[in-house]
C-alpha cells in the first residue's frame, strides 16, 4: 500500500494500518504526517474471499486440527490485503 499523499510505501501490518485510528476513522502517515483512511473495493473483496475460501476448502481444511482455523484466517487476510485501498482523509 502507498500513502495517497506522498506515495511512501506503508506495510499492511504497520501501526499506521493496524493501530488505532484517529477520531473519524482517519489514520496518519508517519513520513508526511497527512491523514488517510482505509476503504474497501467491494468487488475485489468478494472475488478474493470466494477464491480463497474455495482454494482453502481443498488445501487447508483437510489438515487435522488446525486446518479450519488456517482456512478462516487465510480467507480474512487475503480479502483484506486484496480489497483495502488508502484514500485522502
The 8 nearest C-alpha neighbors of each residue, nearest first, counted from 0:
[[1, 9, 8, 10, 11, 2, 85, 84],
 [0, 2, 8, 6, 7, 9, 3, 85],
 [1, 3, 6, 7, 4, 5, 8, 9],
 [2, 4, 86, 6, 87, 5, 1, 85],
 [5, 3, 2, 6, 33, 87, 31, 7],
 [4, 6, 7, 2, 3, 31, 30, 1],
 [7, 5, 2, 1, 3, 4, 8, 0],
 [8, 6, 2, 1, 5, 9, 30, 4],
 [7, 9, 1, 0, 6, 2, 10, 5],
 [10, 8, 0, 1, 7, 11, 2, 13],
 [9, 11, 13, 12, 0, 8, 16, 1],
 [10, 12, 13, 16, 9, 0, 17, 80],
 [11, 13, 10, 17, 16, 14, 15, 9],
 [14, 12, 10, 15, 16, 11, 17, 9],
 [13, 15, 18, 17, 16, 12, 19, 11],
 [16, 14, 13, 18, 17, 26, 27, 28],
 [17, 15, 14, 13, 18, 11, 12, 26],
 [18, 16, 14, 12, 13, 15, 19, 11],
 [19, 17, 14, 15, 16, 20, 13, 26],
 [18, 20, 17, 21, 14, 26, 15, 16],
 [21, 19, 26, 24, 25, 18, 22, 23],
 [20, 22, 25, 24, 26, 23, 19, 27],
 [23, 21, 24, 25, 20, 26, 19, 36],
 [22, 24, 25, 21, 20, 36, 26, 88],
 [23, 25, 20, 22, 21, 36, 26, 37],
 [26, 24, 36, 21, 35, 20, 23, 34],
 [25, 27, 20, 35, 34, 21, 36, 15],
 [26, 28, 34, 33, 32, 35, 15, 29],
 [27, 29, 32, 30, 33, 31, 34, 15],
 [28, 30, 32, 31, 27, 15, 33, 9],
 [29, 31, 28, 32, 7, 5, 33, 27],
 [30, 32, 33, 28, 29, 5, 4, 27],
 [33, 31, 28, 29, 27, 30, 34, 26],
 [34, 32, 31, 27, 28, 35, 4, 29],
 [33, 35, 27, 26, 88, 25, 28, 87],
 [36, 34, 88, 87, 26, 86, 25, 27],
 [37, 35, 25, 86, 88, 85, 26, 87],
 [36, 38, 85, 84, 83, 86, 39, 35],
 [39, 37, 84, 83, 85, 36, 40, 86],
 [40, 38, 83, 82, 41, 84, 37, 44],
 [39, 41, 82, 43, 42, 44, 83, 38],
 [42, 40, 44, 43, 39, 45, 82, 46],
 [43, 41, 45, 44, 40, 46, 82, 47],
 [42, 44, 46, 82, 41, 40, 45, 47],
 [45, 43, 82, 41, 47, 78, 42, 46],
 [44, 46, 48, 42, 47, 43, 49, 41],
 [45, 47, 43, 49, 44, 48, 50, 42],
 [48, 46, 44, 50, 78, 45, 49, 51],
 [49, 47, 45, 51, 78, 46, 50, 74],
 [48, 50, 52, 46, 51, 47, 45, 53],
 [49, 51, 47, 53, 52, 48, 46, 54],
 [52, 50, 54, 48, 74, 53, 49, 55],
 [51, 53, 55, 49, 50, 54, 74, 48],
 [54, 52, 56, 50, 55, 51, 49, 57],
 [53, 55, 51, 56, 57, 52, 58, 50],
 [56, 54, 59, 58, 52, 70, 57, 53],
 [55, 57, 60, 53, 54, 58, 52, 59],
 [56, 58, 55, 54, 59, 60, 53, 61],
 [57, 59, 55, 56, 60, 54, 61, 62],
 [60, 58, 55, 66, 70, 61, 62, 56],
 [59, 61, 66, 67, 56, 62, 58, 57],
 [60, 62, 59, 63, 66, 58, 57, 56],
 [63, 61, 66, 60, 59, 65, 64, 67],
 [64, 62, 66, 65, 61, 60, 67, 59],
 [63, 65, 66, 62, 67, 68, 61, 60],
 [66, 64, 68, 67, 63, 69, 62, 60],
 [65, 67, 62, 60, 59, 69, 68, 63],
 [66, 68, 70, 60, 69, 65, 71, 59],
 [69, 67, 71, 70, 65, 66, 72, 64],
 [70, 68, 72, 66, 71, 67, 73, 65],
 [69, 71, 67, 73, 55, 68, 59, 72],
 [70, 72, 74, 68, 69, 73, 67, 75],
 [71, 73, 69, 75, 74, 70, 76, 68],
 [74, 72, 76, 70, 71, 75, 69, 77],
 [73, 75, 71, 51, 72, 77, 76, 48],
 [74, 76, 78, 72, 73, 77, 79, 71],
 [77, 75, 73, 79, 78, 74, 72, 80],
 [76, 78, 80, 74, 79, 75, 73, 81],
 [77, 79, 75, 47, 81, 48, 44, 76],
 [80, 78, 76, 82, 77, 81, 83, 75],
 [79, 81, 77, 78, 82, 83, 76, 11],
 [82, 80, 78, 79, 77, 83, 44, 43],
 [81, 83, 44, 40, 39, 79, 43, 80],
 [84, 82, 39, 79, 38, 80, 81, 37],
 [83, 85, 38, 37, 39, 82, 86, 40],
 [84, 86, 37, 36, 38, 3, 35, 83],
 [87, 85, 36, 35, 3, 88, 37, 84],
 [86, 88, 35, 3, 36, 34, 85, 4],
 [87, 35, 34, 36, 25, 86, 26, 33]]
